[in-house]
Amino acid sequence: MIRASQSTSFMDEIAAEPGGEKIELCFACGTCAATCPIGWKDNEYNPRRIIKMVMLGMRSEVLSSSFIWLCSACDVCYRHCPQGVRISDLMKALRHIAVGEGHEPTRSAAQVDEMACSGCGLCAAVCPYEAIKMTPGWTFGQPRVLPTVDRLLCHGCGACGAICPVSAISLQDRSDAMILVQIREFAARMG
C-alpha cells in the first residue's frame, strides 16, 4: 500500500488501493447520491461529496468520517453510474486506509458464542454484507467450522441473529434479553 507523501496525492493513494482504481473516472454527476438508499434515509450521506473530498485532498476529514462506514454495498449506484465507478469498492478502499491509520467504526458488530454455535452456516448465508465467513476452528478439542465476523464489514443489521436456530450469534450491544425489554416497554407505552 502506498502511503501519502509529498509526491502522492490522497486521490492517487486511493486509486492505488484495490477497489479505488476508478476514482479518477468520477465526474461528479450525482447519480450515486440520487440512487443511494442510505442517502434516502440519511440525507447527510452523499457518496459524491466523499469522492469530491478525496479529490480535494481532505484526507483527515474523510478517514475520520463516519460516512465511509455507511455504504451497504448494495451497488445500486454502480448499476446507474455512467463511468462504472463501483462506490462500494471505493468505500472499502477508504475503510482499509482508515483502519490502517487507527480509525474504526463505532457501530455494534455481531459476535458469536462458539460454545453454543452448531456451525450450520445460516448466518454467513444470510449476511447481506458478506461480513461472516465460515472458518475452521477448534471447540472442546474438536475441529469445527464456525462463523467469524469481520467487524469492519458488519453493519449490525441483526439478520444473522434472527436466523440463528440456536441463538449463538447476536449484536454486541443488543442481546435477546435487552430486545425483549425494549419490546415490553414499547408495548406498555402503546397499550
Secondary structure, 3 states (H helix, E strand, C coil): CCCCCCCCCHHHHHHHCCCCCCHHHCCCCCHHHHHCHHHHHCCCCCHHHHHHHHHCCCHHHHHCCHHHHCCCCCCHHHHHCCCCCCHHHHHHHHHHHHHHCCCCCCCCCEEECCCCCCCCCHHHHHCCCCCEEEEEEEECCEEEEEEEECCCCCCCCCHHHHHCCCCCEEECCECHHHHHHHHHHHHHHHC
